[in-house]
Amino acid sequence: MTDAAGSFDQGVSLQDEARFEEAIEAFDKAIEEDPKNGGAWYRKAVCLTELERYNEAMECVGTAIQIDPRDLNALKLKFGLAGKVR
């Protein structure tokens, strides 16, 4: 398992435990190790949404969609965030 995969898996586990700040740190590390990891960008956006940090979430989900324009989960999240971003 690569470091990026390990960081991503750690982030998923933390997210599942609703430890969103720590999950964001893990996803940041995964992104640092592999900037094209669309899943890490998406999951970071979900965590930011849970923390009501909508503008940051929109930026992250936008990056996830740039990486994979067919990611339906990311597209749904972006649509859901549209009314919350200021």
C-alpha positions, 0 to 999 in steps of 0.5 A, a space after each residue: 500500500 502506498 503512503 497516499 493509499 494509507 493516508 486515504 484509508 486513515 481518512 475514511 476511517 476517521 470520517 466514519 467515526 465523525 472525526 472530521 478535522 482529523 479526517 481532513 488532515 489525513 485527506 490533505 496528506 493523501 492529496 499532498 502525496 497524490 494531487 490527482 486523488 479525486 476520492 481524497 478531494 471528494 471526501 475532504 469536501 464531505 468532511 468540510 460540509 459536515 463542519 459547515 465550511 461550505 466555501 472550502 468544501 465547494 473548492 475541494 469538490 470542484 477539484 474532484 470534478 476536474 479530476 473526474 468529471 463523471 463522479 456522480 457523488 461529487 456532482 451531487 455534493 456540488 449541487 447540494 452546496 450551491 445554495 450554501 456557498 456565499 
